[in-house]
Amino acid sequence: MENNITTRPSAPLPALSRLAAATLALALAACGGSGAGTPGATTPVDPVSKLSQAATLGEKIFSDASLSASGKQSCASCHNPANAHAQSDSLAVQLGGPNGDVQGFRASPSLRYLDLNPAFFFAKDGTPTGGINRDGRAASLAEQAARPFLAPHEMANASKADVVARVKSTAYAGQFRAVFGAAIFDNPEQAFGRITFALQQYQKEDPAFHPYDSKYDLFLAGKAKLDEAELRGLALFNNPTKGNCAACHTSTRGADGAPPLFTDFSFDNLGVPRNPRIAATLDPAYFDLGLCGPDRTDLADRADLCGAFKVPTLRNVATRKVFFHNGAFTDLTEVTRFYVRRDTHPEEWYPLGADGQVDKFNDLPPQYRRYVNVAEVPYNRQPGMAPAMSESEIGDVVKFLGTLTDGYTAH
């Protein structure tokens, strides 16, 4: 439900297993090199952790705050394993920088269930699909891992060489040399590539990033039962005239029997309200336009994509502290209500403009507001019309979404 351009791929995506293999192959090739000690070669598996040695290094790097300019921020700071690898607080966007006081621009997404995410592409019908980050600009987990190290509002290192120097001074530097070569630190560019590769392998190999052990997974396997409210919520979730959530957040197994990821990897322009808790929004000229900027620049001339953001997986959505790219919502029931009532009761979400009218879709410049999704259910409504779902039905959908949380134990 959270974040799709109104068209859908006319043909199913390739088998995820093939996409995953292709993505990994591209990542391996991008790292360069061959032979023992390089990402192009198979690294030995640690008999204790069951991870490759590269992934074991990635696990250490992921939680190492010494790799930031402040010495207090790691990947795990914004992607806490104890909170489904998402943020643990309700800040709209996280703080970083050399002193830990620089505000970012987008809410931190969960890193779970990204291992099968394809690189960005346009489907045959023109639907933008895939990629990592909220604007899909990263082609792989390794590419995604690079930016936080260098972003001024995140770990804030001045250069790749600075990151490498920090790794060189860690207790696991010897292990890094053993895996990637004795002279690896002599070439900062290459060493930085190994750092991000190790993080990618950790996310791909560690089952904690994709356990598929929610109540819904057990339900699909015939090992758990959904209660009446959860079953009603599932029916509403799938119903194309009610929640219609499954139009973007696929809820059924794949053709190969793979469990659902609850995303079709596409993008949607939902017209989410502007969030004044983000300092950048104090500038009336500032807008985050997703696919067409400001972070992504290759699609800047595609006005029809301005305001579109990645459709995330809904797995673990009930554990999230904030929702949407700008963290405008902090409550899952309120998020679900927004989907249902955005167009029938816009005054509940948007301020009044200077003309006294509701300033609908106020986080987009006026010229881009016509690209907001108003065609699909439940958005195809007008003020005065009945919402697609009642309050009790909204509650049932939220109950169902709670079954997507990892770590369920059947009683």
C-alpha positions in Angstrom: 0.0 0.0 0.0 2.8 2.4 0.6 3.8 3.8 -2.6 2.6 2.8 -8.4 2.3 4.7 -11.5 -1.2 3.8 -12.6 -0.1 1.4 -15.3 1.2 -2.1 -14.5 3.5 -4.4 -16.4 1.6 -6.2 -19.1 3.6 -9.4 -18.6 4.8 -10.9 -15.3 8.3 -10.1 -14.1 11.0 -12.7 -14.8 11.4 -15.4 -12.2 12.8 -13.7 -9.1 15.5 -16.4 -8.8 16.8 -15.5 -12.2 16.6 -11.8 -11.4 18.5 -12.3 -8.2 21.2 -14.4 -9.9 21.6 -11.8 -12.7 21.8 -8.9 -10.2 24.4 -10.8 -8.1 26.4 -11.6 -11.2 26.4 -7.9 -12.2 27.5 -6.9 -8.7 30.4 -9.5 -8.8 31.5 -8.3 -12.2 31.4 -4.7 -11.0 33.8 -5.4 -8.2 36.3 -6.7 -10.7 39.2 -9.1 -10.2 39.3 -12.8 -10.2 41.1 -15.5 -8.3 41.3 -16.1 -4.5 40.6 -13.2 -2.3 38.4 -11.2 -4.7 34.6 -10.9 -4.9 34.8 -12.6 -8.3 35.8 -15.8 -6.6 33.9 -18.0 -4.1 34.9 -17.0 -0.6 35.0 -19.8 2.0 32.1 -20.3 4.3 32.6 -19.6 8.0 31.6 -22.9 9.7 30.2 -21.1 12.7 28.0 -18.4 11.1 27.3 -20.3 7.9 28.1 -17.1 6.0 30.8 -16.7 3.5 33.9 -14.9 4.8 32.9 -11.8 2.8 29.4 -11.8 4.4 31.0 -12.3 7.9 33.0 -9.2 7.3 29.9 -7.4 6.1 28.2 -8.2 9.4 31.0 -6.5 11.3 31.0 -3.5 9.0 27.3 -3.2 9.3 27.4 -2.6 13.1 30.7 -0.7 13.3 30.0 2.9 14.4 33.8 3.7 14.1 33.4 3.9 10.3 31.4 7.2 10.6 32.8 10.7 11.0 31.1 11.0 14.4 32.2 7.6 15.5 28.7 7.0 16.7 26.7 5.9 13.7 26.7 2.6 11.8 24.4 1.0 9.2 22.6 -0.6 12.1 21.9 2.8 13.7 19.2 3.5 11.0 18.5 -0.1 10.2 18.2 -1.8 13.5 18.1 -5.6 13.3 15.8 -5.6 16.4 13.2 -3.5 14.5 13.1 -5.4 11.2 16.3 -3.6 10.0 14.4 -0.3 10.0 14.7 2.8 12.2 13.9 2.4 15.9 12.6 5.9 16.7 9.8 8.1 15.3 11.9 10.8 13.8 10.7 11.7 10.4 14.2 11.5 9.1 17.4 10.4 10.9 20.2 12.6 12.1 23.8 12.2 11.0 26.9 14.2 10.1 30.1 14.8 12.0 28.3 15.7 15.2 25.2 13.7 14.7 23.0 16.7 14.4 22.5 17.0 10.6 18.9 16.1 9.5 18.4 14.0 6.4 15.7 14.3 3.8 14.0 10.9 3.6 12.8 8.4 6.2 15.0 5.3 6.5 13.4 2.2 4.9 13.7 -1.3 6.1 16.5 -3.3 4.5 14.6 -6.6 4.7 13.5 -8.6 1.7 15.7 -6.7 -0.8 17.8 -9.6 -1.9 15.5 -10.4 -4.9 15.0 -6.8 -5.9 15.9 -6.3 -9.6 17.9 -3.4 -10.9 15.8 -0.5 -12.2 14.2 -0.9 -15.6 11.1 0.1 -17.6 8.6 -2.6 -18.3 7.3 -3.2 -21.8 4.4 -0.9 -21.1 6.7 1.8 -19.7 6.1 1.2 -16.1 9.2 2.1 -14.0 10.2 -0.9 -12.0 12.9 -2.1 -9.6 16.0 -0.5 -8.2 17.0 0.1 -4.6 16.4 3.3 -2.6 13.1 5.1 -2.6 13.9 6.4 -6.1 15.3 3.2 -7.4 18.6 4.7 -8.4 20.9 2.0 -6.9 21.2 -1.1 -9.1 22.4 -3.4 -6.3 22.8 -3.7 -2.5 26.5 -2.9 -2.9 25.7 0.3 -4.7 23.1 1.2 -2.1 25.6 0.6 0.7 28.1 3.1 -0.7 26.1 6.4 -0.3 25.6 6.4 3.5 29.3 6.3 4.1 29.8 9.5 2.2 26.5 11.5 2.6 27.0 14.6 4.7 23.8 13.9 6.6 24.6 10.3 7.3 28.1 8.8 8.1 29.7 11.9 6.6 33.1 10.6 5.6 35.0 13.0 3.4 36.0 10.4 0.8 36.2 6.7 0.1 39.8 6.8 1.2 38.7 7.9 4.6 36.3 5.0 4.9 39.0 2.6 3.9 41.4 4.1 6.4 38.9 3.6 9.2 38.4 -0.1 8.2 42.2 -0.5 8.1 42.4 0.6 11.8 39.7 -1.9 12.9 40.3 -5.2 14.7 39.1 -7.1 11.7 41.5 -5.4 9.2 43.6 -8.6 9.1 40.5 -10.6 8.2 39.8 -8.1 5.5 43.2 -8.6 4.1 42.9 -12.4 4.3 39.7 -12.4 2.3 40.4 -9.7 -0.3 44.2 -9.7 -0.6 47.2 -8.6 1.5 47.6 -5.4 -0.5 43.9 -4.5 -0.6 44.3 -1.3 1.4 46.9 0.0 -1.0 44.1 0.8 -3.5 41.3 2.8 -1.7 38.9 2.6 -4.7 39.2 -1.1 -4.9 39.0 -1.5 -1.1 35.9 0.6 -0.9 34.3 -1.7 -3.5 35.1 -4.7 -1.3 33.6 -3.0 1.7 30.3 -2.4 -0.1 30.4 -5.9 -1.6 30.8 -7.4 1.9 27.8 -5.5 3.1 25.8 -6.8 0.1 26.8 -10.4 0.7 25.8 -10.0 4.4 22.4 -8.9 3.4 22.0 -11.6 0.8 23.3 -14.5 2.9 22.1 -13.8 6.4 18.5 -15.3 6.8 17.7 -12.5 9.3 17.2 -10.2 6.3 14.6 -12.5 4.7 13.3 -15.1 7.2 9.9 -15.6 5.7 8.6 -16.7 9.1 5.6 -14.4 9.7 2.2 -15.7 10.7 1.1 -15.2 7.1 3.9 -17.4 5.9 2.9 -20.1 8.3 -0.7 -19.6 7.2 0.3 -20.2 3.5 2.1 -23.3 4.6 -0.9 -24.6 6.5 0.8 -24.3 9.9 -1.2 -21.4 11.3 -4.7 -20.0 11.1 -5.7 -16.4 10.7 -8.4 -15.2 13.0 -11.7 -13.8 11.6 -10.6 -10.2 11.6 -7.3 -11.1 9.8 -9.2 -13.2 7.2 -11.6 -10.3 6.6 -8.6 -8.0 6.3 -6.9 -10.3 3.8 -10.1 -10.4 1.7 -10.3 -6.6 1.7 -6.6 -6.3 1.0 -7.1 -8.4 -2.2 -10.5 -7.1 -3.2 -10.0 -4.8 -6.3 -13.1 -2.8 -5.3 -12.1 -2.3 -1.7 -8.5 -2.0 -0.5 -7.0 -3.1 -3.8 -3.7 -3.3 -2.0 -2.6 -6.4 -3.9 -2.5 -4.4 -7.1 0.9 -3.2 -5.9 1.6 -5.4 -2.9 1.3 -9.0 -4.3 0.0 -11.3 -1.6 0.1 -14.7 -3.4 2.9 -17.1 -4.0 4.9 -16.9 -7.2 4.6 -19.3 -10.1 7.5 -21.2 -8.7 5.9 -21.4 -5.2 8.1 -18.6 -3.8 6.5 -16.7 -0.9 5.0 -13.3 -1.7 7.2 -10.2 -1.3 4.2 -7.8 -1.0 5.6 -5.5 -3.6 5.7 -5.6 -7.4 8.8 -3.3 -7.4 7.0 -0.5 -9.2 6.5 3.2 -8.2 3.5 5.2 -7.2 2.7 8.9 -6.8 0.4 9.1 -3.8 0.5 12.9 -3.1 1.5 12.3 0.5 1.1 15.5 2.6 4.1 17.7 3.2 5.9 17.0 6.4 7.0 20.2 8.3 9.1 18.1 10.6 11.7 17.9 7.8 13.8 21.1 8.0 14.3 21.3 4.3 10.5 21.9 3.8 10.8 25.2 5.5 12.1 26.4 2.1 8.9 26.7 0.0 11.0 26.0 -3.1 12.1 22.6 -1.8 10.4 19.5 -3.1 11.4 15.8 -3.1 10.2 14.5 -6.4 11.3 10.9 -6.1 12.1 9.4 -9.6 12.8 12.8 -11.1 14.9 14.4 -8.4 16.7 15.8 -6.5 18.8 12.8 -5.7 18.1 11.0 -8.9 19.0 13.0 -12.0 18.7 10.7 -15.0 14.9 11.1 -15.2 14.7 14.8 -14.4 12.9 15.5 -17.7 10.2 13.0 -17.1 7.5 15.2 -15.5 5.1 12.3 -15.5 7.3 10.6 -13.0 7.7 13.5 -10.6 6.4 12.6 -7.2 6.6 8.8 -7.7 8.4 6.7 -5.1 9.2 3.0 -4.8 6.5 0.6 -3.7 8.1 -1.0 -0.6 7.4 -4.5 0.7 4.7 -4.5 3.4 6.4 -7.2 5.3 7.0 -6.0 8.9 5.0 -2.9 8.1 3.3 -3.1 11.5 6.7 -2.6 13.2 7.5 0.6 11.3 7.8 3.8 13.3 7.2 6.2 10.3 5.6 5.8 6.9 6.2 7.0 3.4 9.3 8.6 2.0 9.0 11.7 4.1 7.9 10.1 7.4 4.6 12.1 7.3 2.7 9.4 9.2 3.5 7.5 12.4 0.5 5.2 12.8 -0.4 2.3 10.5 -4.2 2.8 11.0 -3.8 6.4 10.0 -1.8 5.4 7.0 -4.6 3.0 5.9 -7.2 5.6 6.5 -5.3 8.0 4.3 -5.4 5.6 1.4 -9.2 5.2 1.8 -10.2 8.8 2.6 -7.5 10.9 0.9 -9.9 11.8 -2.0 -13.3 11.8 -0.1 -12.1 13.8 2.9 -8.9 15.6 1.8 -9.3 18.2 4.5 -8.2 15.6 7.0 -4.8 15.5 5.5 -4.0 18.8 3.8 -4.0 22.4 5.0 -6.1 25.2 3.6 -4.5 27.4 0.9 -4.5 31.1 0.7 -7.8 30.9 -1.2 -9.5 29.0 1.6 -9.6 25.8 -0.4 -7.9 22.5 0.6 -4.3 22.6 -0.7 -4.4 18.9 -1.9 -1.1 17.2 -2.7 0.7 20.1 -1.1 4.1 18.4 -1.2 4.2 18.6 -5.0 4.6 21.7 -7.1 1.2 22.5 -8.8 2.4 21.5 -12.3 3.0 17.9 -11.1 -0.1 17.3 -9.1 -2.0 16.0 -12.1 0.3 13.0 -12.1 -0.9 11.8 -8.6 -2.6 8.4 -8.8 -6.3 9.2 -8.8 -7.4 6.4 -11.1 -7.0 3.3 -9.1 -9.2 2.0 -6.2 -9.4 3.4 -3.5 -8.2 6.7 -4.9 -11.0 7.0 -7.6 -13.3 9.0 -5.4 -14.4 12.6 -5.0 -15.5 14.6 -2.0 -19.0 13.6 -1.0 -18.6 10.1 -2.2 -18.4 7.2 0.3 -14.9 5.9 1.0 -14.0 2.5 -0.4 -13.8 1.0 3.1 -15.5 1.7 6.4 -13.7 2.3 9.7 -14.2 -1.3 10.8 -12.9 -2.5 7.4 -9.8 -0.3 7.8 -9.3 -2.0 11.2 -9.5 -5.4 9.7 -6.9 -4.6 7.0 -4.6 -3.3 9.8 -5.1 -6.6 11.7 -4.1 -8.5 8.6 -1.0 -6.4 8.1 0.1 -7.4 11.6 0.4 -11.0 10.3 3.3 -9.9 8.1 5.7 -9.4 11.0 8.7 -11.7 11.1 9.3 -14.1 13.9 5.8 -15.4 14.6 5.6 -18.4 16.9 2.5 -20.6 16.5 0.7 -21.3 19.8 
